[in-house]
Amino acid sequence: MAAKQVLELLGRLTGEIGPTAEVTIVDSPRWKRIEGAIAGALASFPEAAAAVSKALAELEAA
């Protein structure tokens, strides 16, 4: 067993690491700036903007 796996197992056994880890970036200020930049760049392309908006909404819902 690799050292990383041993440490993860020890962390789970002691309760220091939960069973799953989740990183949420969609609520971060950096993501909001990225989303705004994408929207601005696509402002002249309504069909592309709609497709990107739909794809991002699907990712956020997953």
C-alpha positions as CSV (number, residue, x, y, z in Angstrom):
1,M,0.0,0.0,0.0
2,A,1.4,3.4,-1.0
3,A,2.2,6.0,1.6
4,K,-0.6,8.3,0.4
5,Q,-3.2,5.5,0.7
6,V,-2.0,4.7,4.2
7,L,-2.3,8.4,5.2
8,E,-5.8,8.6,3.7
9,L,-6.8,5.4,5.6
10,L,-5.5,6.8,8.8
11,G,-7.2,10.1,8.2
12,R,-10.5,8.3,7.6
13,L,-10.1,6.1,10.7
14,T,-9.4,9.1,12.9
15,G,-12.2,11.2,11.4
16,E,-9.8,13.8,10.0
17,I,-10.8,13.0,6.5
18,G,-14.5,12.4,5.5
19,P,-15.6,9.7,3.1
20,T,-15.7,12.1,0.2
21,A,-14.1,15.4,-0.7
22,E,-15.8,17.9,-2.8
23,V,-14.5,21.2,-4.2
24,T,-17.0,23.8,-5.2
25,I,-15.7,26.5,-7.4
26,V,-18.9,27.9,-8.9
27,D,-19.5,30.1,-5.9
28,S,-16.0,31.6,-5.8
29,P,-15.2,35.2,-6.8
30,R,-12.7,33.9,-9.3
31,W,-15.2,31.7,-11.0
32,K,-17.7,34.6,-11.2
33,R,-15.0,36.7,-12.9
34,I,-14.4,33.9,-15.4
35,E,-18.1,33.4,-16.0
36,G,-18.4,37.2,-16.6
37,A,-15.5,37.2,-19.1
38,I,-17.0,34.3,-21.0
39,A,-20.4,36.1,-21.1
40,G,-18.8,39.3,-22.3
41,A,-16.8,37.5,-25.0
42,L,-19.9,35.8,-26.3
43,A,-22.2,38.8,-26.2
44,S,-21.9,39.2,-30.0
45,F,-22.7,35.6,-30.5
46,P,-26.1,34.8,-29.0
47,E,-26.3,31.2,-30.2
48,A,-22.9,30.4,-28.8
49,A,-23.7,32.3,-25.6
50,A,-26.9,30.2,-25.2
51,A,-25.0,26.9,-25.8
52,V,-22.2,27.9,-23.3
53,S,-24.8,29.0,-20.7
54,K,-26.7,25.7,-21.0
55,A,-23.5,23.7,-20.7
56,L,-22.4,25.6,-17.6
57,A,-25.8,25.3,-16.0
58,E,-25.7,21.5,-16.6
59,L,-22.3,21.3,-15.0
60,E,-23.4,23.4,-12.0
61,A,-26.5,21.1,-11.5
62,A,-24.4,17.9,-11.6
